[in-house]
Amino acid sequence: MSAIYPTAWRPPPFFGTRTRQRLVIGAALAYLVWSVSTLNVDANRALAGFGRALDLLARMLPPDFSRWELLVKGMKESLQMAFAATLAGVVLSLPLGIAAARNLAPRPVYLAARGLIVVGRTFHEVVIAIFFVKLFGFGPVAGLLTLAFASVIFLGKMLAEDIENVRSGPIEAVRATGAGFGQLVVYAVVPQVLTRTVGTAIYRLDANVRHSTIVGIVGAGGIGQTLSASFSRYDHDFAAAILLGIIALVALGEWLSDWVRRRLR
Amino acid sequence: MSAAAGKRHPGLWRRHSPREIVIGWLWVLAVAAASVWSVSALDIEWLFFQDAHEQAADLASRMWPPRWSYLPQIIAPMIETIHIATLGTAIAVVLSLPLAFLAARNTTANGFTWAVGRGLLVASRSVNTVIWGLLFVAIFGPGPLAGIAAVAARSVGFLAKLVAEAIEEAGRGPIEAIESTGAGTLQVYLVGILPQVLPVLIGTTVYRWDINVRESSVLGFVGAGGIGIYLFASINQFAWQQVLVVLIAILAIVVASEAISAYIRARIS
């Protein structure tokens, strides 16, 4: 009898059956061995890293705020880039969002707009920044255009999805009055997507503040440029001050964006 | 009489009250002022915009046709990029669980530990993967190890925040049931709470992995391994035909990882 009733409780397997669970765990282990062996990570260097981390920490403390003008200038530039890019993104994402909505755009336009979104979303902001730096030279203009490009793609995608989710009743009702395409968008679509779009735009402003801190790594302006420069000069205590500044800026931006979006709902 | 009635009952329907209209316009004004301030202070050199389209056309002509003979050289870095993302995410999952329990109001020990947990979350999330890469290259030297550490450092906060929210929303029933069997705190966490938050953990992990593949593609710019090094080197050599090949390769792995991630998340929910 005791063979039928197990005496100890075992948690149920997460992946359906126990065999499947063992297979998943085995595959994960095999992957781990394979990936670590191909990466040829040097264990000695990894261990030496812990000592060097303490060393780096010692050089970062205490953070040096004596050059705060430089810090404030960089942060201001980042914020300005983020603001201007979000605004440009909102304006330019409207046509893209409408073009990428299946229920409004003709088929070829829809496919072209979706293709642009897929390709545009693939590349990290830093990659896009390199190209804008090549085209417009070093400085915040390249950063602004990078963030604006990324915002247009992101906001366009979100807007398209919101438009595809609108209720078709109002659209049919407005269409039945003989409205043209512009009137259809203004009277049937805009009232349904406005609140969500404002929320997405504020979320994107927050994301742009985050990304404005890194496009400077490739010379596209903002606080990232200051950070990158101080790091390459081994100016670690100033770098620590910049890092604290970035954390404060990003945390504040996220908190504000959460607060506004809660108010909107 | 009729004038008073007219005041109380306006002849024209308006959607917003006068107060709402004023507040709405104040918001518009504030946004306009902020944008004017940001655009004017950036010192935009509009001259650069005049020949931008020619520059872009020139760049495009230099990139075409892609030099496919470069592709075999970047297969290994492409795999390395995916490894960095996967191993970094795996480390982040392991570290995020204790952090999530520390940062959730109902499982943390006291106010101080909660503040420590929340502080770690904010620090991890606020610093971008690329900046973490900069830090870890200074610690581990250039190479994929720094990249893995950077991905892990950024993802820990992301995963732990969402899991901590799931822990705070976990149902009381299972927790009380496990407690009534005389289980210790750790047993309650592992048997009562963990199974409830596991779907959230797995969903966010897969989602984060897909973001991390994209992030790993640029970690090479700060020397933290992956395909970014080859992209950066090709750009610096003005080898634009190679750049196009690398960009196509990145497009392929990012789109593939997004598709895999979307498939798994659709299966879970």
Interface residues (C-beta under 8 A of the other chain):
Chain A: P11 F14 Y31 L32 S35 V36 T38 L39 V41 D42 R45 A46 G49 R52 A53 L56 K76 E77 L79 Q80 M81 F83 A84 L87 V118 V119 T122 F123 H124 V126 V127 I130 F131 K134 L135 F136 G137 P140 V141 L144 R210 H211 T213 I214 I217 V218 G224 L227 S228 F231 L243 I246 I247 V250 A251 E254
Chain B: V31 A34 S35 W37 S38 V39 A41 L42 D43 I44 E45 F48 F49 A52 Q55 A56 L59 A76 I79 E80 H83 T86 L87 A90 V122 A123 R125 S126 V127 N128 V130 I131 L134 L135 A138 I139 F140 G141 G143 P144 L145 I148 V191 P195 L198 R214 E215 S217 V218 F221 V222 L231 I235 L247 I250 L251 V254 V255
